[in-house]
Amino acid sequence: MYEHFFQCPYCWEEISMLLDTSVKRQRYIEDCEICCNPIEISVRFQSGELQEFEVSSIEQ
């Protein structure tokens, strides 16, 4: 597991997320732990190292 810190695209608060390094590519939606808005998360690992991490708001 890998802990990654980033800013929520809605409330701009810093939050952390545990990422599974055994899955090379991941794309999913998770709610911000502070403001509860949905965040689309895209993650890519290579050889257990984080290569790409993107978050975006979801238009409602």
Residue pairs with C-beta under 8 A, 6 or more apart in sequence:
1 18
1 19
1 20
1 21
2 18
2 19
2 20
2 21
2 45
2 50
3 16
3 17
3 18
3 19
4 16
4 17
4 18
4 19
4 50
4 53
5 14
5 15
5 16
6 14
6 15
6 16
6 17
6 53
6 55
7 13
7 14
7 15
8 14
8 15
8 32
8 34
8 35
8 37
8 39
8 55
9 39
9 55
9 56
9 57
10 32
10 35
10 37
10 39
10 57
11 32
11 34
11 35
11 37
13 32
13 34
13 35
15 32
15 33
15 34
17 30
17 41
19 26
19 43
19 45
19 50
19 53
20 26
21 45
21 48
21 50
23 45
24 44
24 45
24 46
25 43
25 44
25 45
26 41
26 42
26 43
26 44
27 40
27 41
27 42
27 43
28 40
28 41
29 38
29 39
29 40
29 41
29 58
30 38
30 39
30 41
31 37
31 38
31 39
32 38
32 39
37 57
37 58
38 57
38 58
39 55
39 56
39 57
39 58
40 55
40 56
40 57
40 58
41 53
41 54
41 55
42 52
42 53
42 54
42 55
43 50
43 52
43 53
43 54
44 50
44 51
44 52
44 53
45 51
